[in-house]
Amino acid sequence: MVRRCAVLVSLMLAAGLLMCAPTPLASAGSTARAQGQEVGEPCRVSAVLVNSCRPWFGGTANNYPDVSGNKLDQLRYFETRVGRQMDVAHTYHVLGDDALNATDLFFVNRPQTILMTNWVLTRDWASADGSNAAVNAAIDSMATSIKAVGDTRIMLTLFHEPENDVTSDPGCPGTAFVGTAGTTEDYTAMWANVRARFDALGVTNVVWVLNYMNYPTWNCVVPHLYPGNDLVDWVVFNAYQQNDTDVSFKHRVDNLYDVLTAASTPQRDYLSKPWGIVEWGIHRATQANTALYYEQARLAAENNTFPQLKYFLVFDQGSPDDADNGSLRVAYDAAGAFDQSEQDAFNTYAHTAGLSGAWSTPDTSLPTTPAPFTGTVTELTPSLSWGASSDDDAVASYVVARDGVVVRDTTALTYRDTRAKVGHTYSYTVRAVDLSGNRSAPSVRVRLTVKDTVAPRPPRRLRAAPKRHAVVLRWRPASDNVAVTRYVVWRGKHRLATLKAARDSYRATGLRAHHTYTFVIRARDAAGNLSSPARVTVRTRSG
């Protein structure tokens, strides 16, 4: 098997077909066959790494005996066998592997290549809600590793294919769950915490990819695993053909393509995101059906059958000792025997015009600075707004920074900083980002102080129980927009006590028998705001 592949490589070298160098960058005036794009319009790569002209080609590969088991060698050998460079190189980070490695960095630094990596940060989603110091440290490690590569954008997935790892979901009562990682709520909370920690560390070069399995048994939980429009940039899923029954690339894609389309709402806006096939292949099938599946994939890319799909990444790996997954390797049949005809069939797909052509023309023009930039504090929340920027291509988003640290990347012209703390003063700026990732100069600075000017509501149901020389006061807790911190008790104009917020009673002593007194209680918050008074008038007992 090794000798046959070595002969293949020698023949490719002799024919000039072996490609080890990167695909040349298209000239400034070149274009590809655009999908929904005007003829002659230059190709652009957006801020979230969508090619305006065509879907990306790429994949992952492993367990080819012709080269070392090193992942980088396996991926580069994939390119040798296919005869072209990948647009997207797909890698995986298992539990405990919390930083980019040498293979990742090779593709990060190689021109015209995007790194797509899957990261399993925990097997217990609830542990990633921000309460676990060890998991937080792992998150910060990966964030620091990605930030270190600079402005190069990386596609990152958190715990891919989560559907069959769900333990329960009240929204899917008829589903038999087999997972152990946590609930759908745990999964979305994990995403929110990871995003918050990345934002706090100033990581701005991540394209966030939600990676579904695409297995009909778990269709019900798919929408409930969506972290939110602001937290997801891409939505991707698998397209595996597992045997000789109903061999159809279209049918395999249709399942989740239709689920996502039907589930798309303004609050769960799947259709506003680019989609992709993150893993696909065929196994446990005849070689004739394998070639058919590759041809169906080629036609789907060539004819733009699925307009939402913006990349196709093959899963070209498996163990030679595994009769099931071993057959996912492109150059081997279901029995594990080398088959050059299968590789040739796949290569026809890989070189289809639908997946080939220009990357992008250089764009070095900066967007204009957002202006005017203003802010106010409403209900303890800084609210910012700005005027739209312009660009020679298009503005993709706006990056808002608080005290120099990016807190939001948004397409809107407003931002509410719900994480601002009472009593703090913050300095905000905003920049525009175009489709090529160029950033405008920062806006003017807006300084806002979060001051609490809202008084608490008064204590409720104040009542008095008189004694001969004392009165016992009781009340129901007051409420506040932040929190009540104290209660202040008066008798007439004399302040008797300042009590902690947990108190709901007070005993006034040293009083005259058979005498009338008026008591006042006011709630106070941390900013010193006092509620209106709660009053009660009572007469002490005579005997």
Secondary structure, 3 states (H helix, E strand, C coil): CHHHHHHHHHHHHHHCCCCCCCCCCCCCCCCCCCCCCCCCCCCCECCCCCECCCCEEEEEECCCCCCCCCHHHHHHHHHHHHCCCCCEEEEEECCCCCCCCHHHHHHHHCCCCEEEEEECCCCCHHHHCCCCHHHHHHHHHHHHHHHCCCCCCEEEEECCCCHHHECCCCCCCCCCCCCCCECHHHHHHHHHHHHHHHHHCCCCCEEEEEECCCCHHHHHHCHHHCCCCCCCCEEEEEEEECCCCCCCHHHHHHHHHHHHHHHCCCCCCHHHCCEEEEEEEECCCCHHHHHHHHHHHHHHHHCCCCCCEEEEEEEECCCCCCCCHHHHCCCECCCCCECHHHHHHHHHHHCCHHHCCCCCCCCCCCCCCCCCEEEEEECCEEEEEECCCCCCCCEEEEEEEECCEEEEEECCCEEECCCCCCCCEEEEEEEEEECCCCECCCCCCEEEECCCCCCCCCCEEEEEEECCCCEEEEEECCCCCCCEEEEEEEECCEEEEEEECCCCEEEECCCCCCCEEEEEEEEEECCCCECCCEEEEEECCCC
